[in-house]
Amino acid sequence: MTTLHTLPIPRIPLPATTHEHAWLVDSRHRTSEGTLLYVRCADCGSHRLDVQVHPQQPPAALTREIGKTSGSTR
């Protein structure tokens, strides 16, 4: 049996799509705390500042991601 007076099915909004960043080093310089790495995501253009305390250790993020720049093509 069908009816013409039914309520619409509510749509659940999808969560914002995220991706795993592919960080590329734009520039680096040494400081007394270690090497600062200015990195950019190859896909979305977001930027971040990392520090690498020792050359044998992976870098750690110092800042949160900053949205893509106005010069980005995406």
C-alpha positions as CSV (number, residue, x, y, z in Angstrom):
1,M,0.0,0.0,0.0
2,T,1.4,3.4,-0.9
3,T,0.4,6.9,0.4
4,L,0.9,10.3,-1.0
5,H,1.3,11.9,2.4
6,T,4.6,10.5,3.7
7,L,7.4,12.4,5.3
8,P,10.7,12.5,3.3
9,I,13.5,10.3,4.5
10,P,16.0,12.5,6.4
11,R,19.5,12.7,4.9
12,I,22.4,12.3,7.2
13,P,25.2,14.6,6.2
14,L,28.4,12.8,5.3
15,P,31.5,13.7,7.3
16,A,34.1,15.9,5.7
17,T,36.3,13.9,3.5
18,T,39.9,13.6,4.8
19,H,43.0,12.0,3.4
20,E,46.4,11.0,4.5
21,H,48.8,13.8,3.7
22,A,51.8,13.2,1.5
23,W,54.2,15.7,3.1
24,L,56.9,17.2,0.8
25,V,59.8,19.3,2.3
26,D,59.7,22.8,0.8
27,S,62.7,24.1,2.8
28,R,64.7,23.3,5.9
29,H,67.2,25.0,8.2
30,R,69.1,24.0,11.3
31,T,68.5,25.5,14.7
32,S,69.8,24.7,18.2
33,E,66.6,22.6,18.7
34,G,67.1,20.5,15.6
35,T,66.2,20.9,11.9
36,L,63.0,22.8,11.1
37,L,61.2,21.4,8.1
38,Y,58.6,23.5,6.2
39,V,56.4,20.8,4.6
40,R,53.5,20.9,2.1
41,C,51.0,18.2,1.2
42,A,51.4,17.2,-2.4
43,D,47.7,16.6,-2.8
44,C,45.8,19.4,-1.0
45,G,48.5,22.1,-0.6
46,S,48.2,22.3,3.2
47,H,51.3,23.5,5.0
48,R,52.9,22.5,8.4
49,L,56.1,23.1,10.3
50,D,58.0,20.0,11.6
51,V,61.1,19.5,13.7
52,Q,63.6,16.7,13.4
53,V,65.7,16.7,16.6
54,H,68.1,14.0,15.4
55,P,68.8,12.8,11.8
56,Q,68.0,9.2,12.8
57,Q,64.6,10.1,14.2
58,P,61.4,10.9,12.2
59,P,60.2,14.5,12.2
60,A,57.5,15.6,14.6
61,A,54.8,18.2,13.8
62,L,55.2,21.6,15.6
63,T,52.1,23.2,14.1
64,R,48.7,22.1,13.0
65,E,47.9,21.9,9.3
66,I,47.3,25.3,7.7
67,G,44.9,25.3,4.7
68,K,46.0,25.5,1.2
69,T,47.5,28.7,-0.1
70,S,45.8,31.0,-2.5
71,G,48.5,30.1,-5.1
72,S,47.5,26.4,-5.1
73,T,46.1,24.9,-8.2
74,R,43.6,22.6,-6.3
